[in-house]
Amino acid sequence: MRGVDGKVLLTTNPPRELQPKEVLIKITHSGLCSSDLAYVQYGCVLGHEGVGIVEQVGGEVTKLKVGDRVGGGYLRSSCGSCNYCISGQDILCYSRNIFGEGDFNNGTLGHHFIAEQGYVYPIPEGMSSEEAAPLQCAGSTVYSALIQYYKHGMRVGILGIGGLGHLAIQFANKLGAHVTVFSTTASKEEEARKFGAHHFVVLGQEKGQIKQPVDLLLLTGSKAPDWNSFMDKEILARGASIVAIGFTGPTFEVPFIPTFFNGYNIVTNLVSSRRAHSEMLEFAARNEIHPVIEKFPFSNEGIAAGIEKLTSGKIRYRAVLVWE
């Protein structure tokens, strides 16, 4: 599926020969992510949350075999020898190939996906393919942010209960954090607590509701708080890290004075490295972390329905396309 005249349609690509270290994967499930919609106008093949079965392997493939169930699709390759790669930060490699930056005729929203070995990951036994699909991007992203910035004993705040947020709550809880959820919608409290939140705060009503400030704040939604009131040491502990994961707009503006005097650190997180991705899948399986999904058929009608619900904010909480 690729963007055609501003729409997402099923198209046909001529097959190409596998390179020695590549595998051909027959896709069974693929998540539909907001990141896909950002590239509709560019005409590339969409999809980066794929799960499927290895159907063919190149002559030098040693890590996978025909019949293996694997997932992946965002990070497609890296150089393997730069400082980023050898330190486990291959997602930052200057020679990386990620969804939207290259490999424009290859994506997981289709019958097949070609991947380099080492850039797709075995799906643990017991994890369903439909639940594994959203973990390839959304799960990878929130898990990566947590393991980089969370330390034992920290209180974690999660702003937004959506596709990213509902997974961030589960991962943070299972990592042992005390989890405070900030949301614009009071009616989401019951669900947030089911995901693992210990405390729930309606955004804009923080004053007086926070018993102890959070040490780490993940921005997982599309809305930012009023930073002038939110950057208070009674809400955000001094030295707290603010990790931007969700896209809140083309600019990110915060007041300098509280940022400076409270020692706040503002960072971003794309998706995880390959090593963290594998760890995330095992952690999710072991701790029974489950994405909440809505399924749509792999068809022009199915993709249109999925996009409509995604763009209108009605998906609860991840869209997954399924080949029937």
Backbone torsions as a table, in degrees:
resi	resn	phi	psi	omega
1	MET	NA	131.9	178.8
2	ARG	-138.1	164.5	176.4
3	GLY	-74.4	128.0	178.0
4	VAL	-133.7	113.1	-179.8
5	ASP	52.9	41.3	177.2
6	GLY	81.1	1.5	177.3
7	LYS	-117.1	160.4	177.2
8	VAL	-103.7	118.4	-176.0
9	LEU	-132.4	154.5	172.9
10	LEU	-72.3	125.6	177.1
11	THR	-129.7	173.4	-178.8
12	THR	-117.8	129.4	174.7
13	ASN	-106.2	138.1	173.6
14	PRO	-65.8	137.7	-179.4
15	PRO	-66.9	150.4	175.2
16	ARG	-122.0	160.2	-178.8
17	GLU	-73.5	139.2	177.5
18	LEU	-68.8	140.3	170.2
19	GLN	-77.3	162.7	-173.0
20	PRO	-54.7	-33.1	-176.5
21	LYS	-105.1	17.8	-178.7
22	GLU	-103.6	158.6	175.1
23	VAL	-128.5	150.5	175.1
24	LEU	-102.9	125.0	-176.1
25	ILE	-113.9	127.5	172.7
26	LYS	-84.2	111.7	-175.0
27	ILE	-73.8	133.1	174.5
28	THR	-109.9	-31.4	-178.8
29	HIS	-144.5	144.4	174.1
30	SER	-147.8	132.6	174.9
31	GLY	-70.1	149.3	172.6
32	LEU	-109.7	115.4	-170.7
33	CYS	-114.8	154.2	176.5
34	SER	-57.8	-29.6	177.8
35	SER	-62.3	-32.3	176.5
36	ASP	-61.3	-42.3	-176.1
37	LEU	-64.7	-27.1	-179.9
38	ALA	-66.6	-18.7	-175.8
39	TYR	-111.1	9.0	-179.5
40	VAL	-58.9	-41.4	-175.0
41	GLN	-70.7	-13.7	-175.9
42	TYR	-92.9	-6.2	174.2
43	GLY	80.0	10.7	-179.3
44	CYS	-85.1	159.5	173.8
45	VAL	-68.8	133.7	-173.2
46	LEU	-95.5	168.3	173.8
47	GLY	107.4	127.8	179.2
48	HIS	-149.0	16.1	176.9
49	GLU	-126.6	59.1	-172.1
50	GLY	-97.0	148.3	171.4
51	VAL	-134.8	136.8	179.7
52	GLY	-169.4	-166.8	-175.3
53	ILE	-113.6	131.1	176.9
54	VAL	-64.1	123.3	-175.8
55	GLU	-107.5	-26.5	-178.6
56	GLN	-153.7	146.5	179.5
57	VAL	-127.5	148.1	175.3
58	GLY	-73.1	167.9	-173.3
59	GLY	-65.5	-21.6	-178.4
60	GLU	-108.5	12.4	179.8
61	VAL	-77.5	126.4	-178.9
62	THR	-122.5	-16.6	-173.2
63	LYS	-94.0	-14.9	-177.8
64	LEU	-133.3	159.6	177.8
65	LYS	-139.2	161.7	177.5
66	VAL	-57.5	133.0	-179.7
67	GLY	100.7	-14.7	178.4
68	ASP	-66.7	143.7	175.0
69	ARG	-98.5	121.8	-172.9
70	VAL	-135.8	166.3	176.8
71	GLY	-142.9	162.6	178.7
72	GLY	152.7	-162.4	174.8
73	GLY	135.9	-13.7	-178.3
74	TYR	-88.9	-62.7	175.9
75	LEU	-83.5	117.8	-174.5
76	ARG	-96.8	-32.6	179.0
77	SER	-169.2	165.5	173.6
78	SER	-153.7	171.7	-172.7
79	CYS	-72.8	-32.1	178.7
80	GLY	83.6	-3.6	-174.7
81	SER	-130.6	-7.2	-179.8
82	CYS	-79.2	174.1	-179.4
83	ASN	-60.6	-36.9	178.6
84	TYR	-64.0	-47.1	-176.4
85	CYS	-65.6	-44.9	-175.7
86	ILE	-74.5	-14.9	176.9
87	SER	-97.7	7.5	177.1
88	GLY	85.3	14.4	179.3
89	GLN	-114.6	47.2	-175.5
90	ASP	-61.4	-20.5	178.0
91	ILE	-65.1	-19.6	179.7
92	LEU	-97.5	1.0	-178.6
93	CYS	-54.3	136.0	-180.0
94	TYR	-68.6	-20.3	179.1
95	SER	-102.9	15.3	-177.3
96	ARG	-62.7	156.6	170.7
97	ASN	-124.8	108.7	-179.9
98	ILE	-120.6	163.8	177.5
99	PHE	-54.1	130.0	177.6
100	GLY	92.2	-16.8	179.4
101	GLU	-105.3	-13.9	-179.1
102	GLY	-175.3	-175.3	178.3
103	ASP	56.7	46.4	-168.2
104	PHE	-70.2	-16.4	180.0
105	ASN	-102.8	22.7	-176.2
106	ASN	-141.6	125.9	178.9
107	GLY	-161.5	169.2	-175.3
108	THR	-88.9	-6.2	174.6
109	LEU	-87.1	72.0	-178.8
110	GLY	-174.3	-176.9	179.4
111	HIS	-67.5	-40.6	-174.3
112	HIS	-135.7	157.4	178.0
113	PHE	-140.6	134.3	177.3
114	ILE	-101.1	128.9	-178.0
115	ALA	-133.9	150.6	172.3
116	GLU	-80.9	137.8	178.4
117	GLN	-58.5	143.7	-176.7
118	GLY	93.7	-10.3	179.4
119	TYR	-118.0	8.6	165.1
120	VAL	-128.5	156.4	-163.9
121	TYR	-130.1	135.3	177.7
122	PRO	-58.6	135.9	177.1
123	ILE	-86.5	126.3	-178.2
124	PRO	-59.5	146.4	174.7
125	GLU	-60.7	141.3	179.6
126	GLY	92.0	-15.7	177.1
127	MET	-93.1	125.5	-179.5
128	SER	-71.2	150.0	179.9
129	SER	-65.5	-35.4	-179.1
130	GLU	-67.7	-32.1	176.3
131	GLU	-83.8	-27.4	179.5
132	ALA	-68.4	-31.3	-174.8
133	ALA	-56.7	-53.2	-178.7
134	PRO	-65.4	-20.3	179.3
135	LEU	-70.1	-19.9	-175.9
136	GLN	-68.2	-21.9	174.7
137	CYS	-124.8	-60.8	-176.5
138	ALA	-60.9	-48.4	179.2
139	GLY	-64.3	-42.3	179.2
140	SER	-60.6	-40.5	-176.6
141	THR	-66.9	-50.0	-176.3
142	VAL	-71.4	-36.9	179.1
143	TYR	-64.0	-43.0	179.5
144	SER	-60.0	-44.0	179.4
145	ALA	-62.0	-41.9	-177.8
146	LEU	-67.5	-46.5	-175.8
147	ILE	-71.7	-20.6	177.0
148	GLN	-79.8	-36.3	-169.4
149	TYR	-117.5	-14.5	179.5
150	TYR	-85.1	134.5	172.4
151	LYS	-123.9	149.2	-175.9
152	HIS	-52.8	132.6	178.7
153	GLY	96.2	-10.6	179.3
154	MET	-70.9	150.8	171.1
155	ARG	-98.7	125.3	-174.0
156	VAL	-106.1	130.4	173.3
157	GLY	-104.9	139.3	178.4
158	ILE	-126.6	119.9	-176.8
159	LEU	-101.0	109.1	179.1
160	GLY	108.9	132.0	176.7
161	ILE	-118.4	83.6	178.5
162	GLY	-133.8	-146.0	-178.1
163	GLY	-59.1	-40.2	176.2
164	LEU	-84.4	-45.2	-172.8
165	GLY	-61.9	-40.6	-176.8
166	HIS	-67.8	-26.0	174.3
167	LEU	-80.6	-38.5	179.3
168	ALA	-60.2	-39.7	178.4
169	ILE	-60.2	-46.3	-178.2
170	GLN	-64.8	-46.9	-179.6
171	PHE	-63.3	-45.0	-178.5
172	ALA	-62.0	-42.5	179.0
173	ASN	-61.2	-45.8	-177.3
174	LYS	-71.7	-21.1	174.1
175	LEU	-78.5	-9.3	176.6
176	GLY	101.7	8.2	-177.6
177	ALA	-80.5	152.4	165.8
178	HIS	-82.2	122.9	-169.8
179	VAL	-110.4	122.9	172.4
180	THR	-110.5	127.5	179.7
181	VAL	-105.8	131.7	175.1
182	PHE	-109.1	127.9	-178.3
183	SER	-144.3	151.7	175.6
184	THR	-79.8	-11.2	-173.0
185	THR	-116.2	110.5	-178.0
186	ALA	-63.5	-29.2	-176.7
187	SER	-68.8	-10.3	-179.3
188	LYS	-87.2	0.8	-175.5
189	GLU	-60.7	-46.6	-177.5
190	GLU	-59.2	-44.0	-179.4
191	GLU	-67.8	-39.8	178.6
192	ALA	-59.2	-40.9	179.8
193	ARG	-68.8	-33.9	176.1
194	LYS	-64.4	-34.4	178.0
195	PHE	-72.5	-20.5	177.9
196	GLY	128.8	8.9	177.9
197	ALA	-71.3	139.5	176.2
198	HIS	-94.7	-24.4	-176.1
199	HIS	-144.5	144.7	-177.7
200	PHE	-131.1	131.5	-177.7
201	VAL	-131.8	130.8	175.4
202	VAL	-77.5	126.6	-177.3
203	LEU	-59.9	132.2	-176.7
204	GLY	97.5	-9.6	179.7
205	GLN	-123.0	33.4	-174.0
206	GLU	-68.9	-38.7	-175.3
207	LYS	-59.7	126.7	178.7
208	GLY	87.0	-11.7	-179.8
209	GLN	-99.6	-13.8	-176.6
210	ILE	-98.5	115.4	178.3
211	LYS	-79.0	-39.6	175.7
212	GLN	-136.7	137.1	-177.3
213	PRO	-69.3	157.6	179.9
214	VAL	-87.4	148.1	-179.2
215	ASP	-96.0	-19.0	-178.1
216	LEU	-143.6	127.4	-179.1
217	LEU	-121.2	121.9	175.5
218	LEU	-99.9	123.5	176.1
219	LEU	-92.3	101.2	-173.4
220	THR	-108.7	-6.7	-176.7
221	GLY	-103.4	-171.1	-178.6
222	SER	-96.5	-2.4	-178.7
223	LYS	-118.7	141.3	176.0
224	ALA	-100.7	153.5	177.3
225	PRO	-76.8	174.2	170.0
226	ASP	-76.7	99.0	-173.1
227	TRP	-62.5	-27.2	-179.1
228	ASN	-62.0	-32.8	177.4
229	SER	-98.4	-27.7	-175.9
230	PHE	-75.6	-31.6	-179.6
231	MET	-81.2	67.0	-179.8
232	ASP	-121.0	135.7	-176.3
233	LYS	-63.3	-14.7	175.8
234	GLU	-84.0	-12.9	178.0
235	ILE	-108.6	-51.5	175.5
236	LEU	-108.2	116.0	-178.7
237	ALA	-60.9	149.7	175.2
238	ARG	-58.6	136.3	-177.8
239	GLY	83.5	4.5	-178.1
240	ALA	-65.5	150.5	174.2
241	SER	-102.2	135.2	175.9
242	ILE	-110.3	116.3	-176.0
243	VAL	-109.5	113.3	179.1
244	ALA	-84.0	118.2	178.9
245	ILE	-117.2	-51.4	177.2
246	GLY	-75.3	157.4	-178.4
247	PHE	-91.4	112.5	-177.5
248	THR	-102.4	4.8	179.2
249	GLY	137.6	173.5	-176.4
250	PRO	-70.9	-17.1	177.9
251	THR	-127.4	159.2	178.8
252	PHE	-133.7	107.4	-174.8
253	GLU	-118.8	130.6	177.2
254	VAL	-134.4	153.3	177.9
255	PRO	-69.7	135.0	-174.1
256	PHE	-72.1	-41.7	-171.9
257	ILE	-58.3	-55.2	178.9
258	PRO	-66.4	-32.1	177.1
259	THR	-60.9	-44.6	-176.8
260	PHE	-71.3	-51.2	-172.4
261	PHE	-77.6	-21.0	175.8
262	ASN	-98.1	-0.2	174.5
263	GLY	66.5	35.1	-178.8
264	TYR	-73.5	143.9	176.6
265	ASN	-111.1	125.3	-179.8
266	ILE	-112.1	119.5	-176.8
267	VAL	-135.4	168.8	176.1
268	THR	-123.4	166.2	177.4
269	ASN	-145.9	125.8	-179.4
270	LEU	-84.5	-96.8	170.4
271	VAL	-130.2	-177.8	-174.2
272	SER	-83.2	165.7	168.6
273	SER	-70.1	170.2	179.0
274	ARG	-62.4	-41.7	-179.0
275	ARG	-62.4	-45.5	-180.0
276	ALA	-67.4	-31.3	178.8
277	HIS	-62.3	-46.9	178.0
278	SER	-62.0	-42.3	178.4
279	GLU	-61.4	-40.7	-178.2
280	MET	-60.8	-44.2	-179.5
281	LEU	-62.8	-43.4	178.9
282	GLU	-66.1	-40.7	179.4
283	PHE	-63.6	-44.2	-179.5
284	ALA	-63.0	-41.0	179.6
285	ALA	-67.2	-43.4	-176.7
286	ARG	-67.9	-33.8	-175.1
287	ASN	-103.9	9.9	176.1
288	GLU	54.2	52.6	174.0
289	ILE	-88.7	126.3	-172.8
290	HIS	-126.4	117.3	170.5
291	PRO	-64.9	143.9	171.9
292	VAL	-91.5	122.2	-170.4
293	ILE	-125.6	158.4	166.3
294	GLU	-122.1	131.2	-175.5
295	LYS	-100.7	144.1	177.6
296	PHE	-135.6	147.4	178.6
297	PRO	-72.9	148.8	175.1
298	PHE	-74.4	88.9	178.8
299	SER	-159.0	167.3	177.5
300	ASN	-59.5	-38.7	179.9
301	GLU	-69.2	-41.7	-179.8
302	GLY	-64.7	-44.1	-179.5
303	ILE	-66.2	-37.7	178.6
304	ALA	-64.0	-41.2	179.3
305	ALA	-66.3	-41.0	178.8
306	GLY	-64.1	-43.2	180.0
307	ILE	-65.3	-40.5	-179.5
308	GLU	-61.2	-44.6	179.8
309	LYS	-70.0	-35.4	-179.7
310	LEU	-67.3	-46.7	-177.5
311	THR	-70.8	-25.8	179.6
312	SER	-88.5	-1.2	178.3
313	GLY	74.4	23.0	-176.3
314	LYS	-101.4	-0.7	179.0
315	ILE	-71.6	134.1	174.3
316	ARG	-125.8	98.8	-6.7
317	TYR	-121.5	-14.0	176.5
318	ARG	-131.6	138.9	176.8
319	ALA	-90.4	135.3	178.8
320	VAL	-130.6	126.7	176.2
321	LEU	-91.9	138.0	-173.0
322	VAL	-127.6	128.9	170.4
323	TRP	-79.0	117.3	-178.4
324	GLU	-74.5	NA	NA
